[in-house]
Amino acid sequence: MKASYFRNNRYIMTMLWRIRKGRVIGEFLYRALTYIYWLFYDILFLKYLVESLERGRSFEEIMTFIAAAMIGFAIPSIVSAWYLHVYKPRTDADIFEAVHTMLFEKATHVELSCYENTQFYNRFTLAMKDCEKRMTQIIENQCIILTSTAASLCALYYMFQIDHFVILFIAGPLIGNFLFGKIINDIKFRMNKECTPYVREMEYVNRTIYLAEYAKEFRMSGIFGVMKKLYENGFWGILRKIKQYQNKTALLAFVRNIFVFVVIFQGVIFYSLYRVMVTHSMSLSGFTVLFSAMNVVAWMVIQASEAVILSYEDSLYIANLREFLEYEPIVDERQTGIMPADCQKTAPDGAVVAFRRVGFTYLGQKAPVLHDINMTVHRNEKIAIVGHNGAGKTTFVKLLMRLYDVSEGELLYCGSNVKELDLPAYRNLFGTAFQDYQVFAMTVAENVLMRTPQNEADYQKVRQCLKQAGVYERVCRLSHGMDTILTKEFAEDGAVLSGGELQKIAVARAFARDYQIAIFDEPSSALDPVAEYELYENILKGCADKTVFFVSHRLSTAALADRIYLFEHGRIAEFGSHAELMQRDGKYADMFRKQAQNYVGGTFDVA
């Protein structure tokens, strides 16, 4: 544990030195000046005054000394004030921004499975917990330990010259903080760690209850009672943990305070008074100076020992931060490798994507989600992936985009295993519209481009994509057109669009990418049948020279695809063209006819 303490604190100090070395140097100098000030005024200054009174020095001589001392500390005081109120807040902001940027970048570079892993979320939560406070606290504690230890040794040497035994009282705060303080901080860390799942439950309720997308459900159902119960479960869970540890913590804190304060302060007073009044081996002036010196040393030792304990506590949290930042993802979002463009030149028979006996099992689960998936897709083909909910369609898409790696078999792009490809370049091949798309509190144009438009060409691109998605006319009627902010979270004149309109903007987002393979995962779930059919026609028209995957549990547009794959229980139950599958009169044909009954005589009477 001691090795971990030093490694973790060295790790974070190295990071902080790299981010803002001036802040580290400034804190060290500020603390050094503080302790020099203490030593001078509480020992040397007081010693001079007492001796001056005993020796009968003149008033003018004493006042000259006092004035010189004041002038001598005026400049350091000005520098300290500038450091505390100007430099420190500014550099702290730099540190917070740099550390959070590292955390955010790491969070976006780990594989998707981490976000579905409770342990990952707990570790990330602990890494982020009080991050701002702990970064500066680590700098301050390390500088306090170094400077106060040096200053204490100087003062103890001076006190040792007066009385050899009085320094034994220093053992009080050392035992109190290093022994009992360490135990208390271990308990606090363990309690906080065990409380983390409950904290997450409460934070989830706090987060969702204020979001607009949940407002209707809260008002039109009894879900508030469920959320309230979840919040109360988190609250009582935390309370149980507090009760579990409170008695032991309180007792240890009481014993710690006895050692830290009572032993040293009252102990020195009793000992010094004994020497002055009983043994007459110490003068009153010696008692005054010794007590003042012991007082300042006591506080310096207390600060140093508390800083060590806080550093130890910080090291426990740093361990989570370090573990998170040093985590090596299974699928590294920055992985380099073969460029997809080089593979395209050697693609066998125009095959773009090929699944070869692919199986997949989610981490922590025993049952596989996909079994023995075999599929070859050629350039510009339109493929429909259909099946009931839970059939494995969305998992198939995640594997295709390499958000996960296959557990069995291999996934090929133009004949090369996707694990050997440059991952960012491979991902850039895809234009995607997900069923669980997210709309950001940004302008329509930014939501389509997923960046800020730079010029008129960007706006022209947005305009074209919105037209392809069939939502351009609706956007034109908004208060600021393509520059209208979606949602009212940050703008009173923000637009609140329907689910179908937002879904079309998500489809436009897919068109905006310079893609070769389009994936539309339930892109019409919020649309009526006529709008759905029109959307798919627009997609096929806009993706005529692209490879396209449609993913849906509704079969109304499957007839538009070149080939259809019916997924059932994680396997490919049937595949072929719409006509072939209908002629085969199997599961697909049965599902299609049942769904088509809703549209007989209408647009989708294609059976």
Secondary structure as the mmCIF struct_conf table of DSSP 4:
data_model
#
loop_
_struct_conf.conf_type_id
_struct_conf.id
_struct_conf.beg_label_comp_id
_struct_conf.beg_label_asym_id
_struct_conf.beg_label_seq_id
_struct_conf.end_label_comp_id
_struct_conf.end_label_asym_id
_struct_conf.end_label_seq_id
HELX_RH_AL_P HELX_RH_AL_P1 LYS A 2 LEU A 39
HELX_RH_PI_P HELX_RH_PI_P1 PHE A 40 PHE A 45
HELX_RH_AL_P HELX_RH_AL_P2 LEU A 46 ARG A 55
TURN_TY1_P TURN_TY1_P1 GLY A 56 GLY A 56
HELX_RH_AL_P HELX_RH_AL_P3 PHE A 59 TRP A 82
HELX_RH_PI_P HELX_RH_PI_P2 TYR A 83 TYR A 87
HELX_RH_AL_P HELX_RH_AL_P4 LYS A 88 HIS A 109
BEND BEND1 VAL A 110 VAL A 110
HELX_RH_3T_P HELX_RH_3T_P1 LEU A 112 GLU A 116
HELX_RH_AL_P HELX_RH_AL_P5 THR A 118 MET A 128
TURN_TY1_P TURN_TY1_P2 LYS A 129 ASP A 130
HELX_RH_AL_P HELX_RH_AL_P6 CYS A 131 ILE A 162
BEND BEND2 HIS A 164 PHE A 165
HELX_RH_3T_P HELX_RH_3T_P2 VAL A 166 ILE A 170
HELX_RH_AL_P HELX_RH_AL_P7 ALA A 171 ILE A 175
HELX_RH_PI_P HELX_RH_PI_P3 GLY A 176 GLY A 181
HELX_RH_AL_P HELX_RH_AL_P8 LYS A 182 THR A 208
TURN_TY1_P TURN_TY1_P3 ILE A 209 TYR A 210
HELX_RH_AL_P HELX_RH_AL_P9 ALA A 212 MET A 220
BEND BEND3 SER A 221 GLY A 222
HELX_RH_AL_P HELX_RH_AL_P10 ILE A 223 ASN A 257
HELX_RH_PI_P HELX_RH_PI_P4 ILE A 258 GLN A 266
HELX_RH_AL_P HELX_RH_AL_P11 GLY A 267 LEU A 273
HELX_RH_PI_P HELX_RH_PI_P5 TYR A 274 VAL A 278
BEND BEND4 THR A 279 THR A 279
BEND BEND5 MET A 282 MET A 282
HELX_RH_AL_P HELX_RH_AL_P12 LEU A 284 LEU A 325
TURN_TY1_P TURN_TY1_P4 GLU A 326 GLU A 326
BEND BEND6 ILE A 330 VAL A 331
TURN_TY1_P TURN_TY1_P5 GLU A 333 ARG A 334
STRN STRN1 ILE A 338 ILE A 338
HELX_RH_AL_P HELX_RH_AL_P13 PRO A 340 GLN A 344
TURN_TY1_P TURN_TY1_P6 LYS A 345 THR A 346
HELX_RH_3T_P HELX_RH_3T_P3 PRO A 348 GLY A 350
STRN STRN2 ALA A 351 PHE A 360
TURN_TY1_P TURN_TY1_P7 LEU A 363 GLY A 364
BEND BEND7 LYS A 366 ALA A 367
BEND BEND8 VAL A 369 VAL A 369
STRN STRN3 LEU A 370 HIS A 378
TURN_TY1_P TURN_TY1_P8 ARG A 379 ASN A 380
STRN STRN4 LYS A 382 VAL A 386
BEND BEND9 HIS A 388 HIS A 388
TURN_TY1_P TURN_TY1_P9 ASN A 389 GLY A 390
BEND BEND10 ALA A 391 GLY A 392
HELX_RH_AL_P HELX_RH_AL_P14 LYS A 393 LEU A 400
TURN_TY1_P TURN_TY1_P10 MET A 401 ARG A 402
BEND BEND11 LEU A 403 TYR A 404
BEND BEND12 SER A 407 SER A 407
STRN STRN5 GLU A 408 TYR A 413
TURN_TY1_P TURN_TY1_P11 CYS A 414 GLY A 415
STRN STRN6 SER A 416 ASN A 417
HELX_RH_3T_P HELX_RH_3T_P4 VAL A 418 GLU A 420
STRN STRN7 LEU A 421 LEU A 421
HELX_RH_AL_P HELX_RH_AL_P15 LEU A 423 ARG A 427
TURN_TY1_P TURN_TY1_P12 ASN A 428 LEU A 429
STRN STRN8 PHE A 430 ALA A 433
TURN_TY1_P TURN_TY1_P13 GLN A 435 ASP A 436
BEND BEND13 ALA A 441 MET A 442
STRN STRN9 THR A 443 THR A 443
HELX_RH_AL_P HELX_RH_AL_P16 VAL A 444 LEU A 449
BEND BEND14 MET A 450 ARG A 451
BEND BEND15 ASN A 455 ASN A 455
HELX_RH_AL_P HELX_RH_AL_P17 GLU A 456 ALA A 469
TURN_TY1_P TURN_TY1_P14 GLY A 470 GLY A 470
HELX_RH_AL_P HELX_RH_AL_P18 TYR A 472 CYS A 476
TURN_TY1_P TURN_TY1_P15 ARG A 477 ARG A 477
BEND BEND16 LEU A 478 LEU A 478
TURN_TY1_P TURN_TY1_P16 SER A 479 HIS A 480
HELX_RH_3T_P HELX_RH_3T_P5 GLY A 481 ASP A 483
HELX_LH_PP_P HELX_LH_PP_P1 THR A 484 THR A 484
STRN STRN10 ILE A 485 LEU A 486
BEND BEND17 THR A 487 PHE A 490
TURN_TY1_P TURN_TY1_P17 GLU A 492 ASP A 493
STRN STRN11 ALA A 495 ALA A 495
HELX_RH_AL_P HELX_RH_AL_P19 GLY A 499 PHE A 511
TURN_TY1_P TURN_TY1_P18 ALA A 512 ALA A 512
BEND BEND18 ARG A 513 ARG A 513
BEND BEND19 GLN A 516 GLN A 516
STRN STRN12 ILE A 517 ASP A 521
BEND BEND20 GLU A 522 GLU A 522
TURN_TY1_P TURN_TY1_P19 PRO A 523 ALA A 526
BEND BEND21 LEU A 527 LEU A 527
HELX_RH_AL_P HELX_RH_AL_P20 PRO A 529 GLY A 542
TURN_TY1_P TURN_TY1_P20 CYS A 543 ASP A 545
BEND BEND22 LYS A 546 LYS A 546
STRN STRN13 THR A 547 SER A 552
BEND BEND23 HIS A 553 HIS A 553
TURN_TY1_P TURN_TY1_P21 SER A 556 THR A 557
HELX_RH_3T_P HELX_RH_3T_P6 ALA A 558 LEU A 560
BEND BEND24 ALA A 561 ASP A 562
STRN STRN14 ARG A 563 GLU A 568
TURN_TY1_P TURN_TY1_P22 HIS A 569 GLY A 570
STRN STRN15 ARG A 571 GLY A 576
HELX_RH_AL_P HELX_RH_AL_P21 HIS A 578 ARG A 584
TURN_TY1_P TURN_TY1_P23 ASP A 585 ASP A 585
BEND BEND25 GLY A 586 GLY A 586
HELX_RH_AL_P HELX_RH_AL_P22 LYS A 587 ALA A 596
TURN_TY1_P TURN_TY1_P24 GLN A 597 GLY A 601
BEND BEND26 GLY A 602 GLY A 602
TURN_TY1_P TURN_TY1_P25 THR A 603 PHE A 604
#
